[in-house]
């Protein structure tokens, strides 16, 4: 009987130890060199302590770029905006129409896209007085039948450089009260 209790105790101990073994990180959650480059492209530090001022300037820049502010939470340093744009490509429409005629079906092509932006501000860990701003641009493309075609993060450096140049200018002009 005592031996049985020892065996049960050992089994429980082994199960507990097995639970402590680290599980491999799923492929989607691994940080790659591309994600580091992407993060650097999406982030800038502004030399100010006024996070509310940075959020207000960011909101103004986004509105100047045609985005509607969908969500704003100043205490969390969060802005989310969107705008609807045309996604019709005449070449795609012609090709898909030809294919649809051959297949005796309705043509399906990209019709519109929802551009989304999310912006987060945090006190910088690198400088004592800076505010870190990270922005990401995404788009969702919809087909003419109403279905979602693709969802992607926009990664061209020019988009981020343009946004941060406009934000820098807005913060400078706001600081000079021009």
C-alpha positions in Angstrom: 0.0 0.0 0.0 2.8 2.3 0.9 4.6 1.5 -2.4 1.4 2.4 -4.3 1.3 5.8 -2.6 4.9 6.4 -3.5 4.2 5.5 -7.1 1.2 7.8 -7.3 3.3 10.6 -5.8 6.0 10.1 -8.3 3.5 10.2 -11.2 2.0 13.4 -9.9 5.5 14.9 -9.6 6.4 13.9 -13.2 3.1 15.4 -14.5 3.9 18.6 -12.7 7.5 18.7 -14.1 6.1 18.1 -17.6 3.9 21.1 -17.3 7.0 23.2 -16.6 8.7 22.3 -19.8 8.7 25.4 -22.1 6.6 25.0 -25.2 7.9 26.2 -28.5 6.8 29.6 -29.7 4.3 29.4 -32.6 5.9 30.6 -35.9 3.5 33.6 -36.0 4.7 34.9 -32.7 8.4 34.8 -33.3 10.3 38.0 -33.7 12.2 38.2 -36.9 14.7 40.6 -38.3 11.9 41.8 -40.7 9.7 42.7 -37.7 12.5 44.7 -36.2 13.0 46.7 -39.4 9.2 47.2 -39.6 9.0 48.4 -36.0 11.9 50.9 -36.6 10.1 52.2 -39.8 6.8 52.6 -37.8 8.3 54.4 -34.8 9.7 57.8 -34.1 10.6 59.6 -30.9 9.7 63.2 -30.5 11.5 65.4 -27.9 8.6 66.6 -25.8 7.0 65.5 -22.5 3.5 66.6 -23.7 1.8 63.4 -24.8 -1.5 65.1 -25.2 0.1 67.6 -27.6 1.6 64.8 -29.7 -1.8 63.0 -29.9 -3.6 66.2 -30.9 -1.0 66.9 -33.6 -1.3 63.3 -34.8 -5.1 63.6 -35.0 -4.8 66.7 -37.1 -2.3 65.1 -39.5 -4.5 62.1 -39.9 -7.5 64.3 -40.6 -5.5 66.3 -43.1 -4.7 62.9 -44.8 -8.4 62.2 -45.1 -8.8 59.8 -42.2 -11.8 59.9 -39.9 -10.9 59.3 -36.3 -12.8 56.2 -35.2 -11.4 55.9 -31.7 -9.4 58.1 -29.5 -8.3 57.3 -25.9 -5.9 60.0 -24.6 -5.1 58.2 -21.4 -4.0 55.2 -23.3 -2.3 57.2 -26.0 -4.3 55.6 -28.8 -5.8 56.8 -32.0 -7.6 54.7 -34.6 -8.7 56.1 -37.9 -10.0 54.9 -41.3 -11.0 56.1 -44.8 -12.6 54.3 -47.7 -10.9 54.5 -51.1 -11.5 53.2 -54.6 -9.6 50.0 -55.5 -10.8 49.5 -59.0 -8.0 48.6 -61.4 -9.3 48.9 -65.0 -6.9 46.1 -66.2 -8.2 43.8 -63.5 -11.8 44.6 -64.4 -11.2 43.8 -68.1 -9.3 40.5 -67.4 -11.9 39.3 -64.8 -14.8 40.2 -67.2 -13.2 38.2 -70.0 -12.6 35.2 -67.7 -16.2 35.5 -66.4 -17.6 35.5 -69.9 -15.5 32.4 -70.7 -16.7 30.7 -67.5 -20.3 32.0 -67.9 -20.3 33.6 -64.5 -20.3 37.1 -63.0 -17.0 39.0 -63.0 -15.4 39.5 -59.6 -12.8 42.2 -59.1 -11.4 44.6 -56.4 -13.8 47.4 -55.9 -13.0 49.4 -52.7 -10.6 49.4 -49.9 -10.8 50.4 -46.3 -7.6 52.1 -45.2 -7.0 51.8 -41.4 -4.4 53.5 -39.2 -3.6 52.8 -35.6 -1.3 55.1 -33.6 0.1 54.6 -30.1 2.1 57.0 -28.0 4.2 56.1 -25.0 6.9 57.8 -23.0 10.1 56.8 -24.6 12.3 54.3 -22.9 15.4 55.6 -24.7 15.1 59.2 -23.6 13.8 60.6 -20.4 11.8 63.4 -22.1 10.6 62.0 -25.4 7.4 60.6 -26.6 7.5 57.5 -28.8 5.0 57.3 -31.6 4.3 54.1 -33.4 1.9 54.1 -36.3 0.7 51.2 -38.6 -1.2 51.4 -41.8 -3.4 48.5 -43.0 -5.9 48.0 -45.8 -8.8 45.7 -46.4 -9.7 45.2 -50.0 -13.3 44.3 -50.8 -14.6 42.7 -54.0 -17.5 44.0 -56.1 -19.6 41.1 -54.6 -19.0 42.5 -51.1 -16.6 39.8 -49.9 -13.3 40.6 -48.3 -10.4 39.9 -50.7 -7.3 40.6 -48.6 -6.1 42.2 -45.4 -2.5 43.5 -45.3 -0.2 45.8 -43.5 1.3 48.5 -45.7 5.0 48.4 -45.4 6.4 50.9 -47.9 8.8 53.2 -46.1 7.5 56.3 -48.0 4.1 56.1 -46.3 5.7 56.2 -42.8 8.3 58.8 -43.8 5.5 61.1 -45.2 3.4 60.7 -42.1 6.3 61.4 -39.7 7.5 64.4 -41.7 4.0 65.9 -41.5 3.8 65.1 -37.8 7.2 66.7 -37.1 6.1 69.8 -39.0 2.8 69.9 -37.1 4.5 69.6 -33.7 7.0 72.3 -34.7 4.4 74.7 -35.9 2.2 74.0 -32.9 5.2 74.6 -30.6 5.8 78.0 -32.3 2.0 78.6 -32.1 1.9 79.7 -35.8 
